Amino acid sequence: MLIMTDDEQLRIKLIQDICDKRITGVEAARILRLSSRQVYRLVKRFMMLGSGGLLSLKRGRPSNHRHDERLKLRTLAIIHEYYIDFGPTLAHEKLAEVHDVHISLETLCQQLTSQRSR
């Protein structure tokens, strides 16, 4: 069973319309805001794998850009030991200056938020 977003459902409908010769690949490319070459690649994948072939192959996998879990735990431990009453911006500055931990402020905020929700 596949769970699809509205965009993915539209993509499948348009690719099916191309296969049934109701629209051209160029028209579908314009609607999907893709190149016609990419649309024809999708048509090929659709014919080989069905509608599941149009879904992202990265679905359900962790990001390539995620930080190491040990870094997250180290960061949270430092904050709870030294900077529990600091806001995220000041804690971010202290992590970089004092502890040589360099992560983005947004990542720190996400880590603190996910840690609080547990």
SULLINBEL-V495409 format. One record per helix or strand of 3 or more residues. SS is the DSSP state (a for helix, b for strand). FROM is the first residue (numbers start at 1). TO is the last residue. If there is no record, write none. Layout:
ss=SS from=FROM to=TO
ss=SS from=FROM to=TO
This chain:
ss=a from=6 to=19
ss=a from=25 to=32
ss=a from=36 to=49
ss=a from=51 to=54
ss=a from=69 to=82
ss=a from=88 to=99
ss=a from=105 to=116
